Amino acid sequence: MSQAASVWVVLLVALVAANLPFVNERLLTVIPLSGAKSLAVRLAELVVMYFVAGGVGLLFERRVGQIAPQGWEFYAVTGAMFLVLAFPGFTWRYLLKHRKGGHA
């Protein structure tokens, strides 16, 4: 896979991972829960998904060659970008009205 394709794959993985906590009621998209997830649980999942997406990026970087050392600025920017990528899922879950039980 080319380096440009790797970048697009990492961005796509980050987009999906950032929205997964908001589009399902399972813990880490695997473990079923008895009730609805709270916002705190969703935010904790978002942090876990940030590291999962970062791990995919790290794997691609390792495959290409030497891993570049990163400072706090890198993590601040990528964390902010991950939050921006999560906005569609957050909007769908908390800002849009969902009909319950069929027709109005």
Secondary structure, DSSP 4 states (H G I P E B T S, - for coil): --HHHHHHHHHHHHHHHHHHHHH-SSBTTTB--SSPPPHHHHHHHHHHHHHHHHHHHHHHHHHHSPPPP--HHHHHHHHHHHHHHTHHHHIIIIIS----SS--
